[in-house]
Amino acid sequence: MAANKNFKILVTVTGLPVDRLREFGTVVQWNELGNPTSQELLELVKDCDALFCHGSNKIDKELLDAAPKLKVIGTYSVGYNHIDLEECKKRGLKIGYTPGETTEVAAEFGVGLLLATARRIPEANEASKDPVNVRFHGYLMSGKQIMDTTIGFFGLGAIGSSMLEKLAPFRPARFIYHNRSRKENCLAEYVSFDELVKESDFLIVTAALTPETTGKFDKDVFAKMKKGAIFVNISRGPLVKTEDIYDALKSGHLEAAGLDVTDPEPLPKGHPLLALKNCIVTPHIASATYRARNRMNDLTIANIINGLTGKPMLAPLLE
Ligand SMILES: O=C(O)C(=O)CO
């Protein structure tokens, strides 16, 4: 069957090869570095049939009102907290996403970020640029060892569980977790949120952003954490109150943090958190390998094409 060539499709992600979509109509691809502003997005989406978006694009009532022809959304992400699902449901929109493609790669990154944070790798790299900084002394660039510690997970879905498996060979004394539901046959022990916070030497956040988890890690929580604990967030920035983690790191109560996600994201230039030696900030790149990104792209394109042509999406979120 000949493909309908009349669709208009907006792709908000720069740099991805999306030629397959051109067989179905006109593709407008955002070509600037950085994200379109909400205003730019409203303008771009207004006569589109389909939207290829990612986690930084807010898909809310205002945007949906501005796009009366929109039928299909393919988000280039596994997370969907940026999409107002209720509003989409009311309009009968189809939404596809990219579960599975990011699990292993995000877990690998989480382990890397934990190790880099615990062993101060970026700081050591920076210091090595001048031999004066790295004159040997007994504790030069010393950090925290994983063996015999307690590793805690806030949220233990697919990414957290994969991270746990990857960390097991480092032989921590114990894994603990707090999650919406308890896991069967799990290496980690379920504990209350309070126990998780008080007992973890490494606290890793892999929970989804929901109204319940927004702002969950605030000054009271950081105060309850062990002195010298390490905090890693590869979930979503708004789970953590930015000023409060800054204070906990600045005072030395937390030994270090590795944050792949922040609030706001990205942090403005010169933000105080970026100046802390004991904080590694990366720009939300847990899923950034060529393999994963290509697979996410292929899946998002297939979801959109299937959605537009009346076939079941490969990974539907709403259909
Ligand atoms: O796919 C997502 O939702 C991500 O956050 C990628 O890191």
The ligand as an SDF file (V2000), in Angstrom:
LIG
                    3D

  7  6  0  0  0  0  0  0  0  0999 V2000
   14.8990    7.6810   28.4350 O   0  0  0  0  0  0  0  0  0  0  0  0
   14.8240    8.4030   29.4370 C   0  0  0  0  0  0  0  0  0  0  0  0
   13.7510    8.6680   29.9920 O   0  0  0  0  0  0  0  0  0  0  0  0
   16.0420    8.9980   29.9570 C   0  0  0  0  0  0  0  0  0  0  0  0
   16.0300    9.6660   30.9390 O   0  0  0  0  0  0  0  0  0  0  0  0
   17.2970    8.7250   29.2290 C   0  0  0  0  0  0  0  0  0  0  0  0
   18.4270    8.8400   30.0480 O   0  0  0  0  0  0  0  0  0  0  0  0
  1  2  2  0
  2  3  1  0
  2  4  1  0
  4  5  2  0
  4  6  1  0
  6  7  1  0
M  END
$$$$
